[in-house]
């Protein structure tokens, strides 16, 4: 699955700060990035729960429509 803009922005910011600070700054940057990505992960899990049923139903309806079309 592709990364969303928020996730790309977080990773881009991480990459820009990587190697600039001392070891303590690097650890802080890594922890902050992990926290932000955890929030994005939780949002993705919520979205999956919300939309999985819809996508499954649309797939079944599309399959039935295609089967009827070929008959």
N, C-alpha and C positions, 0 to 999 in steps of 0.2 A: 504494500500500500504506500502511496506517495506521502511525503511530508507536507504538512500544512504550512502556510505562511508564518504563523506564530512559531512553529518549531524551527523553521529555517532561520528566522530572525534570532532566536535564542542561540542556535548553533553558530551563526555568523558572528554574533557578539562574543561568544566563547572563543572562537578562532582569532578574533582581533586582539583579545587580551592575553592569549596564550603566549608565554615566553617573555612578557613584558615585566612582570613583577618577580619578587623573590619567591622562595618556596612557600612561605606562609600566604602570600597573595595568590599563588597558583592554587593552593588547597582551597582557599576561600572562593575563588572563581569556579572551581570544579564543584564545590558543594552548592553554590548558588545555581549553577547550571543544572545540576541534578534535581534540585528542588523545583525549578521551573519546568523541567521536562516531566517530573512526576505529576505536576498539576495538569500538563497537557495529556499525559497518559490517562489520568483519571477521567478527564473530559472525553477522551476517545472511547473509554470503556462505557461511559454513560450514553454516548451517541450510538455505540454498537447495540446496547440493550434497547435503545429507543427505536432504531431503524431496522434492525435485523428482521423483525417480523414482517415489516412492510416490504423489504426487498425479496424475502422468500415468497410472499404472496404474489408480488409482481412477476417473479420468475415462473411460478406455477401458472398464473393466468396467461403469460406470454407463451408458455409451452402448450397449453390447451388451445389457444388461438392458432398457433402454428400447426398443430395437429388437425384442427378443423379446416384450416386453409388448404392443407394438402389432400383432404378427403374429397 
